[in-house]
Amino acid sequence: MIKRITQVLSSLLMLVCISAHAETIAVGQKIAPLQLNDQHDQVISIKPQTQYLLFSRDMKGGEVIQDVLATYPDNAAAKLVYLADISGMPSLIARFVAIPKMKDFTFAVGLDHEGNVTADLPSQEESATVVTLNNNLVTAIDFIGSSDALTALLAK
């Protein structure tokens, strides 16, 4: 009897977890409004005029984006938003090392500390994700592994 109850509860828990999992965004979908605080604790969000959503879930993807944005013209930066999922980073490292370093950046980085806000954004290991938008409609999703490739994509 107890074994059966355990099996039923396990099945229910699995169903809840599966149904609670967000679907990854895809081309042709409208992107849900996202809002995060950046490294300066300022609100950063996707607006209808945002053309590119740059996203990193790991260190390599972040480095690709940061290398490009460090030399990106300020007037062109208005067309993009950079978000980073830092939920995998130990909180002490984030608080005392990574975020203070990010405060020296000349660009804003929306920081997802828990990984919930960016959970439905697609990603590949060691790549930056570029979601191309037109009035919040996803028109393309690219996974970029180098600064040169990201520079070329943003120049289009």
C-alpha positions in Angstrom: 0.0 0.0 0.0 2.7 2.5 1.0 4.7 1.5 -2.1 1.7 2.2 -4.3 1.1 5.6 -2.7 4.8 6.5 -3.2 4.5 5.6 -6.9 1.3 7.7 -7.3 2.9 10.7 -5.6 6.1 10.3 -7.6 4.0 10.3 -10.8 2.1 13.3 -9.8 5.2 15.2 -8.9 6.7 14.4 -12.3 3.6 15.6 -14.1 3.7 18.9 -12.1 7.4 19.4 -12.9 6.8 18.7 -16.6 3.8 21.0 -16.9 5.6 23.8 -14.9 8.6 23.7 -17.3 8.6 26.6 -19.7 8.6 26.0 -23.4 11.6 27.4 -25.2 10.8 30.3 -27.4 10.8 29.7 -31.2 10.8 31.6 -34.4 7.4 33.1 -35.1 6.5 33.6 -31.5 6.1 36.9 -29.6 8.6 37.1 -26.8 7.1 37.6 -23.4 7.9 40.8 -21.6 11.2 40.3 -19.7 12.4 42.6 -17.0 15.6 42.3 -14.9 17.9 44.5 -13.0 21.3 45.1 -14.5 24.7 45.2 -12.7 23.9 48.7 -11.5 20.5 47.6 -10.1 18.7 49.5 -12.9 15.7 47.9 -14.7 16.5 46.5 -18.1 13.7 45.3 -20.4 12.9 44.3 -23.9 11.0 47.0 -25.8 9.2 46.9 -29.2 12.2 48.7 -30.7 14.7 46.0 -29.5 16.1 44.3 -32.5 18.5 41.8 -30.8 18.3 40.0 -27.5 21.7 38.7 -26.6 21.7 36.0 -24.0 24.3 33.9 -22.2 23.9 31.0 -19.9 27.5 30.2 -19.5 30.9 31.8 -19.2 32.0 31.3 -22.8 28.8 32.7 -24.3 29.1 35.7 -22.0 32.7 36.3 -23.1 31.7 36.3 -26.8 29.0 39.0 -26.1 31.2 41.0 -23.8 34.1 41.1 -26.3 31.8 42.6 -28.9 29.9 45.0 -26.7 33.1 46.4 -25.2 33.8 48.0 -28.6 30.2 48.4 -29.8 29.1 52.0 -30.6 26.9 53.5 -28.0 24.3 54.8 -30.6 23.9 51.2 -32.0 23.5 49.7 -28.5 20.0 51.1 -28.3 18.8 48.3 -30.6 19.9 45.4 -28.3 19.4 44.0 -24.9 21.9 41.7 -23.1 20.7 39.3 -20.5 22.8 36.7 -18.6 21.6 33.8 -16.5 24.0 33.7 -13.6 22.0 31.2 -11.5 24.7 28.6 -11.9 27.3 30.9 -10.4 28.0 30.5 -6.7 26.3 33.5 -5.0 29.5 34.6 -3.2 31.4 34.6 -6.4 28.6 36.6 -8.1 28.3 39.1 -5.3 31.9 39.7 -4.5 33.7 39.1 -7.8 31.6 38.9 -11.0 29.1 41.7 -10.4 31.7 44.2 -9.2 33.7 43.4 -12.3 30.6 43.9 -14.5 30.1 47.4 -13.0 33.1 48.4 -15.1 31.4 47.5 -18.3 30.2 50.3 -20.6 27.0 48.4 -21.4 24.2 47.0 -19.3 23.7 43.3 -18.5 20.4 42.2 -17.2 21.2 39.6 -14.5 18.9 36.6 -13.8 20.1 35.5 -10.4 17.6 32.6 -10.1 17.3 31.5 -13.8 13.5 31.8 -13.8 13.1 34.9 -16.0 15.3 33.5 -18.8 14.3 29.9 -18.4 12.5 29.8 -21.8 15.4 31.4 -23.7 17.2 28.9 -25.9 20.9 28.2 -25.4 23.7 26.0 -26.4 26.8 25.2 -24.4 29.7 27.6 -25.0 27.7 29.8 -27.3 26.0 33.2 -27.1 22.3 33.2 -28.1 21.1 35.9 -30.4 17.3 36.3 -30.7 16.5 38.6 -33.6 13.2 40.5 -33.0 10.8 42.7 -34.9 8.3 44.4 -32.6 8.9 41.6 -30.1 8.3 38.9 -32.7 11.1 36.3 -32.9 12.3 36.3 -36.5 15.6 34.3 -36.0 17.6 32.5 -33.3 21.3 32.0 -33.7 23.9 30.4 -31.5 27.2 32.1 -31.9 30.6 30.8 -30.8 32.9 33.6 -31.6 33.2 37.4 -31.4 33.8 37.7 -35.1 30.6 35.8 -35.9 28.6 38.0 -33.5 30.0 41.2 -34.9 29.1 40.0 -38.4 25.5 39.1 -37.4 25.0 42.5 -35.6 26.3 44.4 -38.7 23.4 43.0 -40.9 
